Amino acid sequence: MKVQLLDLARQYRKIRKEVLEEAKKVFDSQHYVLGMNVSALESEIAAYCGARFAVGVASGTDAILLSLMAAGVGPGDKVITSPFTFFATASSIARLGAVPVFVDIDPMTYNIDPGSIEACLRKSRKDVKAIIPVHLYGQCAEMDGIRAIARKFRIKVVEDAAQSIGASYKGAMACTLGDIGCLSFYPTKNLGGFGDGGMVVTNDEGLAESVRMLRVHGSRKRYYHEAIGVNSRLDELQAAALRVKLRRLAGWTEKRVENAGRYGTLFGKMGQPEEVTLPHVGAGQRPVFNQYVIRVRKRDELREHLSGLGIGTEIYYPMPLHLQKCFRYLGYRSGDFPVSERAAKEVLALPIYPELKATEQRHVVSSIIKFYGK
Ligand SMILES: Cc1ncc(COP(=O)(O)O)c(C=O)c1O
């Protein structure tokens, strides 16, 4: 039995007719940039996240870049973030001429550790303008601690919620836990488009207005530019398709949560090898499981074993950002962030998408158990 890490075709088959109808309407309208679908999706996403404003942009990466710009981050400023995240979190900082400052993560949730943020700020708070907590794998960072630190040191919080649309922390949704939140509609995300796309979500009218201006070359009035912005709009076609999918997102999220629970039950019943640690859900968290990530010993051998059986897995992420070649100039070394470095060697994402079947999950679990010789 083959089990793909993600099979988008299963989902597409169910919504194909509706998506094509909506796409046809866009083609017939000949209105491709910032039309009614983008505005409607912005309102719908804002409502979904329980926020006042949402602004569609070209990608999750641009959502981070534009949020930082709106927050006033520029050359020489420092932005604290996690080294254990997708590249775009930190590259967006660097692209503005600002400096990514990494601090280590919590070993249980893989999210940035508030204690380490505070320690870093105590050492030097000079030029630190913002913190980007990443809600990794679909679970929010420890936002109480992060917000308290941000208030104390008067710095902005930009949430990287690319993997966490719909996740909540102590009853409040991702993207409403800081000053501004960033979503990605990359096809593998819980709300994945048919290409690139992203959105900025905030309760702060000033920040929303800035992002709106920055995404169209820094202009509010056509051909009059008050800032050097970028061209970063969400396509009308993407928005039309995403609106079809958004109507189903809550149901799909429930399925992901159900599948995560089933992995727990299956490992419980069939015998969880001691080499395998299942994901930890923190207090007050409601994760959305964009990924289901286990921590294992002999990770690469297990991955090869599963691949040989036709089971797809992925490593998010094999190399922490402070060790990436392009960030050598920052001066970090191996050993600086041991929790992240260890996670990079041990994490493995298993299939978790909503349409995954119970029989497939059973096969994944039994194949892992077999590998460890149970
Ligand atoms: C944590 C994180 N941040 C940022 C991004 C960037 O989003 P995008 O690929 O839409 O630019 C992604 C997704 O790829 C992500 O997973």
The ligand as a MOL file (V3000), in Angstrom:
LIG
                    3D

  0  0  0     0  0            999 V3000
M  V30 BEGIN CTAB
M  V30 COUNTS 16 16 0 0 0
M  V30 BEGIN ATOM
M  V30 1 C 6.7390 28.8680 8.6650 0
M  V30 2 C 6.6390 29.4270 7.2710 0
M  V30 3 N 6.9130 30.7210 7.0730 0
M  V30 4 C 6.8190 31.2820 5.8650 0
M  V30 5 C 6.4390 30.5470 4.7600 0
M  V30 6 C 6.4390 31.2160 3.4320 0
M  V30 7 O 5.2310 31.1230 2.7450 0
M  V30 8 P 5.1890 31.1140 1.1620 0
M  V30 9 O 5.7320 29.8150 0.6830 0
M  V30 10 O 3.7320 31.2860 0.8500 0
M  V30 11 O 5.9880 32.2690 0.6770 0
M  V30 12 C 6.1260 29.1910 4.9180 0
M  V30 13 C 5.6610 28.3330 3.8320 0
M  V30 14 O 6.2110 28.0290 2.8510 0
M  V30 15 C 6.2450 28.6070 6.2080 0
M  V30 16 O 5.9940 27.3180 6.4120 0
M  V30 END ATOM
M  V30 BEGIN BOND
M  V30 1 1 1 2
M  V30 2 1 2 3
M  V30 3 2 2 15
M  V30 4 2 3 4
M  V30 5 1 4 5
M  V30 6 1 5 6
M  V30 7 2 5 12
M  V30 8 1 6 7
M  V30 9 1 7 8
M  V30 10 2 8 9
M  V30 11 1 8 10
M  V30 12 1 8 11
M  V30 13 1 12 13
M  V30 14 1 12 15
M  V30 15 2 13 14
M  V30 16 1 15 16
M  V30 END BOND
M  V30 END CTAB
M  END
